[in-house]
């Protein structure tokens, strides 16, 4: 009887853990698909907030923070509409938020090439905000 109770408890714990992993995977796939197709800055900010919530829930996963930072940077790129300069008050907060998110991702996955690419994108976003003063 004791083995039956222990086995049942073990199976329940395993099913719960597997269910959360499946839920995480499904949610991430949906959000990544939305990130790939969205071309609106406000919608990208909403997607970034969703990824950040997933990252806060899944403490050991670096991908939600990575995608949240990528969405923030992409939102900044779409806000520029091909213009450069005079947008520091609009783009710097996005770059700051993206940098904070990518730092969280890097803490979970050090020496990751994807993280370095987003860091480069953040630096480019900062330069686009005020190229006359920041390109030096």
C-alpha positions in Angstrom: 0.0 0.0 0.0 2.8 2.3 0.9 4.5 1.7 -2.5 1.2 2.4 -4.3 0.8 5.8 -2.6 4.4 6.7 -3.2 4.2 5.7 -6.9 1.0 7.7 -7.3 2.5 10.8 -5.7 5.6 10.4 -7.9 3.5 10.1 -11.1 1.4 13.1 -10.1 4.5 15.2 -9.6 6.0 14.1 -12.9 2.8 14.8 -14.7 2.6 18.3 -13.3 6.2 19.0 -14.2 5.8 17.7 -17.7 2.5 19.6 -18.1 4.2 22.9 -17.2 7.0 22.2 -19.7 4.5 21.5 -22.4 2.6 24.7 -21.5 5.8 26.7 -21.7 6.7 25.2 -25.1 3.3 25.9 -26.5 3.2 29.5 -25.2 6.7 30.2 -26.4 5.9 28.9 -29.9 2.8 31.1 -30.2 4.6 34.2 -29.0 7.7 33.6 -31.3 5.3 33.2 -34.2 3.7 36.5 -33.3 7.1 38.2 -32.9 8.0 37.1 -36.4 4.9 38.5 -38.0 4.3 41.7 -36.1 5.3 45.0 -37.7 3.8 47.4 -35.2 5.8 49.0 -32.4 3.0 48.9 -29.8 2.2 45.3 -30.5 5.9 44.4 -30.2 5.9 46.0 -26.8 3.0 43.9 -25.7 4.7 40.8 -27.0 7.9 41.8 -25.1 5.8 42.1 -21.9 4.4 38.7 -22.5 7.8 37.2 -22.9 9.0 38.9 -19.7 6.1 37.4 -17.8 7.0 34.0 -19.1 10.6 34.5 -18.0 9.5 35.6 -14.6 7.4 32.4 -14.3 10.1 30.1 -15.7 13.1 31.1 -13.6 15.6 28.8 -15.4 14.8 29.6 -19.0 16.8 32.3 -20.8 14.8 32.3 -24.1 11.9 34.4 -22.8 14.2 37.2 -21.7 16.1 37.0 -25.0 12.9 37.3 -27.0 11.6 40.1 -24.8 14.7 42.1 -25.4 14.5 41.3 -29.2 10.9 42.5 -29.3 11.9 45.7 -27.5 14.7 46.4 -29.9 12.5 45.6 -32.9 9.8 48.0 -31.5 12.5 50.7 -31.5 13.5 50.0 -35.1 9.9 50.2 -36.2 9.5 53.5 -34.3 12.3 55.1 -36.3 10.6 54.6 -39.7 14.1 54.8 -41.3 14.9 58.2 -39.7 17.9 58.7 -37.6 18.5 61.3 -34.9 16.4 63.4 -32.6 14.8 60.4 -30.9 16.7 59.9 -27.7 13.7 60.3 -25.4 11.8 57.8 -27.5 14.5 55.1 -28.1 16.7 55.3 -25.0 14.0 53.9 -22.7 13.4 50.9 -25.1 17.2 50.3 -25.2 17.4 50.5 -21.4 14.6 48.0 -21.0 16.1 45.7 -23.7 19.5 45.8 -22.0 18.0 44.9 -18.6 16.2 41.9 -20.2 19.2 40.7 -22.1 21.3 40.9 -18.9 18.8 38.5 -17.2 19.1 36.2 -20.2 22.9 36.3 -20.0 22.8 35.5 -16.3 21.0 32.2 -17.3 23.1 31.4 -20.4 26.6 32.9 -20.4 28.7 33.1 -23.6 25.6 32.7 -25.9 26.1 34.1 -29.4 22.4 35.1 -29.8 22.7 37.3 -26.7 25.7 39.0 -28.2 23.7 39.8 -31.3 20.9 41.4 -29.4 23.5 43.4 -27.4 24.8 44.7 -30.8 21.3 45.5 -31.8 20.8 47.5 -28.6 24.0 49.5 -29.3 22.8 50.2 -32.8 19.5 51.4 -31.5 21.2 53.8 -29.1 23.3 55.1 -32.0 20.3 55.6 -34.2 18.7 57.8 -31.5 21.4 60.4 -31.7 24.0 59.6 -34.4 25.6 63.0 -34.4 26.7 62.7 -30.8 27.0 58.9 -30.4 28.7 57.7 -33.5 32.0 59.0 -32.3 
